[in-house]
Amino acid sequence: MIIVLARWERGWLDPRVELNQWKDMIKAFNVDKFIMIPKTGIMRDTQVDFEEFDKVEDALEKYKNLKRVFVEAPIDFQKHNIKYVPLRKYKHPKDAIYLFGKSGTDNIYLMKEGDDAVAIETPKTEVLWGVIACGIVLYDRVIKWQ
Ligand SMILES: C[S@@+](CC[C@H](N)C(=O)[O-])C[C@H]1O[C@@H](n2cnc3c(N)ncnc32)[C@H](O)[C@@H]1O
């Protein structure tokens, strides 16, 4: 069971555009459930198992049996003195909820003992859009599980 949780980039992107980017990727990588924060009521595509919550905490409470994988930029983990695993070395759990932040809001404040911290190291220090970071993570998961 894989869940992807992310936050709408409402300050930068119209959810109608962003939804299409996320949705096609969710389908392509056979993600079991896609969660967005906060509620907008936007999704009508029945091919995707989609839920919205107002708070990340509410989604984490509902799916508390899954391994929590916090995916953030290296620089953001470093700011909080959190040791992360570079994605290329990460062994993906079978069942997991992968969490992505948005511009100005990461999810690191929700981390607790036992959670995984994973970052994509890029040749130059730049922060990626959540949807792009997620595509890289899902592809990495697919090739390692083959
Ligand atoms: C626009 S970034 C936000 C970065 C930064 N926390 C900020 O406040 O602007 C949106 C999300 O993409 C993901 N992300 C971006 N770059 C990443 C990287 N190099 N490695 C892993 N995740 C990344 C993280 O989940 C991040 O919260």
The ligand as a Tripos MOL2 file, in Angstrom:
@<TRIPOS>MOLECULE
LIG
   27    29     1     0     0
SMALL
NO_CHARGES

@<TRIPOS>ATOM
      1 C1          8.7930   24.0180   -3.2770 C.3       1 LIG1
      2 S1          9.4080   22.7530   -2.2390 S.3       1 LIG1
      3 C2          9.3990   23.5650   -0.6740 C.3       1 LIG1
      4 C3         10.7810   23.7800   -0.1760 C.3       1 LIG1
      5 C4         10.9710   24.6640    1.0170 C.3       1 LIG1
      6 N1         10.6260   23.9510    2.2400 N.3       1 LIG1
      7 C5         10.2260   25.9790    0.9910 C.2       1 LIG1
      8 O1          9.7740   26.3510    2.0510 O.co2     1 LIG1
      9 O2         10.0870   26.6390    0.0000 O.co2     1 LIG1
     10 C6          8.0170   21.6850   -2.1190 C.3       1 LIG1
     11 C7          8.3230   20.2720   -1.6670 C.3       1 LIG1
     12 O3          9.0210   19.5610   -2.6850 O.3       1 LIG1
     13 C8          9.8100   18.5350   -2.0840 C.3       1 LIG1
     14 N2         11.2150   18.7460   -2.4830 N.ar      1 LIG1
     15 C9         11.7280   19.8110   -3.1210 C.ar      1 LIG1
     16 N3         13.0500   19.6480   -3.3690 N.ar      1 LIG1
     17 C10        13.3790   18.4270   -2.8820 C.ar      1 LIG1
     18 C11        14.5860   17.6620   -2.8350 C.ar      1 LIG1
     19 N4         15.7310   18.0950   -3.3520 N.pl3     1 LIG1
     20 N5         14.5520   16.4650   -2.2350 N.ar      1 LIG1
     21 C12        13.3910   15.9760   -1.7330 C.ar      1 LIG1
     22 N6         12.2250   16.6540   -1.7420 N.ar      1 LIG1
     23 C13        12.2090   17.8580   -2.3130 C.ar      1 LIG1
     24 C14         9.6190   18.6530   -0.5850 C.3       1 LIG1
     25 O4          8.5970   17.7760   -0.1740 O.3       1 LIG1
     26 C15         9.1940   20.1120   -0.4500 C.3       1 LIG1
     27 O5          8.4910   20.3810    0.7480 O.3       1 LIG1
@<TRIPOS>BOND
     1     1     2 1
     2     2     3 1
     3     2    10 1
     4     3     4 1
     5     4     5 1
     6     5     6 1
     7     5     7 1
     8     7     8 2
     9     7     9 1
    10    10    11 1
    11    11    12 1
    12    11    26 1
    13    12    13 1
    14    13    14 1
    15    13    24 1
    16    14    15 ar
    17    14    23 ar
    18    15    16 ar
    19    16    17 ar
    20    17    18 ar
    21    17    23 ar
    22    18    19 1
    23    18    20 ar
    24    20    21 ar
    25    21    22 ar
    26    22    23 ar
    27    24    25 1
    28    24    26 1
    29    26    27 1
@<TRIPOS>SUBSTRUCTURE
     1 LIG1         1 GROUP 0 **** ****
